[in-house]
Amino acid sequence: MSPPRTGEWATTSKRCCGDDCNGAVDDDMEDSDDNDAPRTLEIFEGREVTNAATEGLLPYRRTSDYFQMGESTARLCLRKLTKGIVLCSSISDYYLRTPSKSDARKIVALHKKVYGIDGCMGCLDMTKIHWGACPVAWKGQFEGKEGFPTIGLEAVSDYNLWIWHNAFGFPGSLNDINVWDRSPLLESMLDGSHDEIDFSFEIDGQQFDQLYYLVDGIYPSLSRFLATVNDPTTALDCFYARSRRGGGSLLNVHLVS
């Protein structure tokens, strides 16, 4: 299972949402201060929806040059699209769902085929997104070591870069551990809801009953975390550290793209 390409995603969302998307558009138009907004409703077609889908993936200058759209129109389209996705159950139930036990078995089977090791649910990492429009009063809270305001995004991704968990909106002054302390994934582990997707598996003749995540060395030592070797000395440790850095870099590239 792999996520659809941008064009397919935009087409699917437009086809599935139907009245839900139209309702979201109407709400956006009512909230708009532009008196001409209702008369421009008919131009919000597939081209604008596709641009809205790519607005979060590509820099604005690239999309504006290709689609010949103004920044305010592109942002309104993005707001309409995301609102329609949330309101449309046929899309949100599929793309915004948490993994079930059946999903967990498929994810683990994928990683066992790729890495040759059982029980892996994917890579957990955190990245920061530049917030250029951050209010001046909030800059102290959202400005971290980067020197400019950022917003933290935590995510879990499998080998196919399918996002199974995400948490967004953390101040940029927080590091990975601070974000993890506030993570919904940690809450699910503490209240026991994460145990519902666990199943038994075997590694080197030893039985385990808790699925685990690949993490960086900064994360705490938990039974569900498999961290990299910070200071590898043996050839096996060096090989493992190189493999882990490759997986983590792949997720970071996907998060900031």
DAFEN-V263316 format. One line per field, one symbol per residue. phi: phi as a letter, one per 40 degrees, with the letter a starting at -180 (. if undefined). psi: psi as a letter, one per 30 degrees, with the letter a starting at -180 (. if undefined). burial: + if it has 9 or more other ideal C-beta (glycine too) atoms within 8 Angstrom, else -. Layout:
# DAFEN-V263316
phi->???
psi->???
burial->???
This chain:
# DAFEN-V263316
phi->.bcccdcccccccccccfccccccccccccccccccddcbccccbdccccccccccbbdccccccccfbccccccccccccccccccccccccccbcccccccccccccccccccgbcgcchbbabbbbcbcccddcbcccccbccgacbbcbbabbcccgccbaaabhcdccccdcccccbcccccccccgccccccacabbfgbcbbbcbbcbccccccbccbbccccbcbcccccccccccccccccccccccc
psi->kkklleeeeeeeeeeeebfeeeeeeeeeeefkfkffeefgeffiaeeeeeeeefefflkeeeeeeefhkleeeeeeeeeeeeeeeefjefeefefgllkleeeeeeeeeeeeeefgklgkfakklklkkkjfgkkeffeeefkbffglklkkjklkkaeggkjfkkkkgkkffkaeeeeefgkfeeeeeefffffffllklkjhgkklgkllkkllfflljlfgkjlljeikeleeeeeeeeeeeeeeeeeeeeef.
burial->-----+--++++++-++--++-+++-+++-------+---+--+---++++++++----+--++--+-+---+++++++++++++-++--++------+---++++++-+++------+++++++++++-+--+---++--+++-+--++++++++++--++-++-+--+++-+-+++++-++-++-+-----+--+++-+++----+--++++++--+-----+-+++--+----++-++-+++-++-+++-++--
